[in-house]
């Protein structure tokens, strides 16, 4: 059962890659999706960095409690 799943997964990946490689619209869609994901990832990283900067500024307050 697991072998069939892995085989189906591999065939699906190959089929998807062939569709994207041979279709201009699909390539544009993939590039657009990648750009959107990278933008969201950058925003998440920026928010996390801002949160870390704020937590580093407050150790003095923690020591006074």
Secondary structure, DSSP 8 states (H G I E B T S, - for coil): -HHHHHHHHHHHHHHHHHHHHH-HHHHHHHHHHHHHHHHHHHHHHHHHHHHHHHHHHTHHHHHH-
